[in-house]
Amino acid sequence: MSGADTRQREGGAVRWAVVLPLAVFAVVAGFFVWGLMKSQPRVIPSVLIGKPAPAIDLPALPGLTDAAGRPIPGLSADLLKAPGIKMINFFASWCTGCLQEHPFLMQLAKRANMPIYGIAYKDPQDKSRAWLEKHGNPYTRIGVDSKGRTGIEFGVYGIPETFFIDGTGRIIYKFIGPLNAEAWEKRVRPALARAAGPAANAPR
């Protein structure tokens, strides 16, 4: 056997020694992630659960008014410690999942015994306003997060994402993805009831 053949065979062995462990790791990691998503879709732990929500100080969406013609206010830190559970929903006009969940949010706004706050995330103000005027506004207050800084503080990595905050300003639950009636009844309401305690009035 020539020296060139020997070097070629040794080089191939070295490549396999490097590639094979990486391939095995990738397969194992893939099965782990797949199993996690299959058993608990859209459930990704947040380090903020059980901790105070980041302070919010966001301007209002200009030109947006309520049914009585009054300007809809922005978001401030004092809202987070108001009594009862609050819901904060990150949305944008370019978000297809936001459009998917929007009809349910409109229904929820009519019957849920809690305020729903919106945060327009990385969206031009005129597009956010036009989108809400077209599809309806379920939010009692809306803050503009043009640069996404508040989203970063909340750990948002893809919208829609929805946070639930108790009367002490503590994040008690996070839902990733579009909300719908099934998810609300099977996952959100039970989670809020557990977090709020048996004596609390969980949102309907």
C-alpha positions, 0 to 999 in steps of 0.5 A, a space after each residue: 500500500 502506498 503512502 498516499 493510500 495510507 494517508 487518505 485512509 487515515 484522513 477518512 478515519 479522522 473525519 468519521 471520528 469527528 462527524 459521527 459524534 456530532 451526527 449522533 448528538 443532533 439525532 438525540 437532540 432532535 428527538 428530545 425537542 420533538 418529544 417536548 413539543 409533542 407532549 407540551 406544544 407551545 409550552 416553553 418555560 419562562 424565567 420570569 414566571 413567578 417574578 415581578 413583570 418588567 416595568 412598562 412605560 410605553 406611549 399611546 398609539 396616536 390617533 386611536 380612540 375608543 367607542 366614545 371618541 376618547 384617545 386610548 391611553 398608553 401603558 405605565 408601570 402602575 397598571 401592573 399592580 392594579 388589583 386583579 389579573 391583567 392580560 398583556 398581548 404582544 401583537 403587530 399588523 405583520 403577524 399572521 398568528 395575531 390575525 388568527 387569534 384576533 377574533 377570539 380576543 374580540 370575544 374575550 374582551 366582551 366577557 372576561 373580567 380582566 383588562 386586556 392590554 396590547 403592545 404594538 411590537 416593532 410595527 409602524 404606528 400607522 399600520 398598527 392603527 389601520 390594522 386595529 381599525 379594520 379588525 377591531 380593538 380588544 384592548 383597553 390600553 395600548 403601548 407602542 414598542 417600536 424598537 422592541 425593547 419592552 419585548 426583550 425585557 419580557 423575553 419575547 422571541 416571536 409573537 403573538 405572546 401573551 402574559 398574565 400578571 396578578 395584583 402584585 405585578 407578578 407574572 403568573 402565566 405566559 402563553 406562546 402563539 395564537 390564543 383560541 377558545 380551546 387553549 383558553 379553556 384547557 390551558 389558560 384558565 386552569 393555569 390562572 386558577 392555580 396561580 391565583 389561588 382557590 379564593 381568587 376569581 379567575 377570568 372567565 
